[in-house]
Amino acid sequence: MEAVRTCVGCRARASRASLIRVVIRNGELVFDEQAVLPGRGAWVHPTPECVETAQRRRAFARALRVSPVLEFPEAENMQTLEKRLNGYGNKVNGSK
C-alpha cells in the first residue's frame, strides 16, 4: 500500500510519489526532491498553481509550524520555480 499525503496547496490527497516535499533550511523554504532532509515537511503538487496557492494561504507556515513569513529564496523566482517544477513533473511521470 502506497503512502498518501495531502497537498498544502489544493488540499487534495495524492500518493507520496506524485507530490514534492518542502522543508525549511536556514529560514527559507527548500524543495526536498529526495524526501530525505531532516525535520518537518509539507507536501505540494509539483505545479506552479499549487505552490502559489500554498504561499498565498500561508499553508507552508502552518504545515511546518513556523512564523508565517516564509518564502522561497530570491533566486527562486516564479520563472525558475516553474521550470524546476515542470522538470520534476516530467521525471515523475516519465514523459519527455
C-alpha positions in Angstrom: 0.0 0.0 0.0 1.5 3.3 -1.1 1.7 6.3 1.3 -0.8 9.1 0.8 -0.2 12.7 1.6 -2.2 15.9 1.3 -1.1 18.8 -0.9 -0.9 22.0 1.2 -1.9 24.0 -1.9 -5.1 22.4 -3.3 -5.8 20.2 -0.2 -6.2 17.1 -2.4 -4.9 13.7 -1.3 -2.3 12.1 -3.5 0.3 9.4 -3.4 3.7 10.4 -2.0 5.3 9.8 -5.4 3.2 12.4 -7.1 4.0 15.2 -4.6 7.2 17.1 -3.7 8.3 17.7 -0.1 9.2 21.2 1.1 11.3 21.8 4.3 12.9 24.8 6.0 16.7 25.2 5.6 18.4 28.3 7.1 15.0 30.1 7.4 14.0 29.6 3.8 11.7 27.1 2.0 13.6 24.4 0.1 12.3 21.6 -2.2 13.4 18.2 -0.8 13.1 16.3 -4.0 14.6 13.1 -2.5 12.3 13.5 0.6 15.3 12.7 2.9 16.1 16.0 4.6 15.5 16.1 8.4 12.7 17.9 10.1 9.0 18.6 9.5 8.0 18.6 5.8 5.0 19.9 3.8 3.8 18.2 0.6 2.7 20.0 -2.5 1.9 19.1 -6.1 4.8 20.0 -8.5 2.7 22.6 -10.2 3.0 26.4 -10.0 -0.7 26.7 -9.2 -0.4 24.6 -6.0 2.8 26.3 -4.9 1.3 29.8 -5.4 -1.9 28.8 -3.6 0.0 27.4 -0.7 2.1 30.6 -0.4 -1.0 32.8 -0.7 -2.8 30.9 2.0 0.3 30.7 4.2 -0.1 26.9 4.2 3.6 26.2 4.3 4.0 28.1 7.6 1.0 26.3 9.1 2.2 22.9 8.0 5.8 23.5 9.1 4.7 25.1 12.3 6.8 28.2 12.0 6.2 32.0 11.7 4.1 33.0 8.7 6.8 35.0 6.9 8.3 32.2 4.8 9.3 32.4 1.2 11.4 30.6 -1.3 14.9 32.2 -1.8 15.0 35.3 -4.0 17.0 33.3 -6.7 14.0 31.0 -6.8 11.7 33.4 -8.7 8.5 32.2 -10.3 10.1 31.6 -13.7 12.8 29.4 -12.2 10.2 27.7 -10.0 8.0 26.8 -12.9 11.0 25.3 -14.8 12.0 23.3 -11.8 8.5 22.0 -11.1 7.9 21.2 -14.7 11.1 19.3 -14.9 10.3 17.4 -11.7 6.9 16.5 -13.0 8.4 15.1 -16.2 10.7 12.9 -14.2 7.9 11.6 -12.1 5.5 11.0 -15.0 8.2 9.6 -17.2 7.2 11.9 -20.1 9.6 14.0 -22.1 
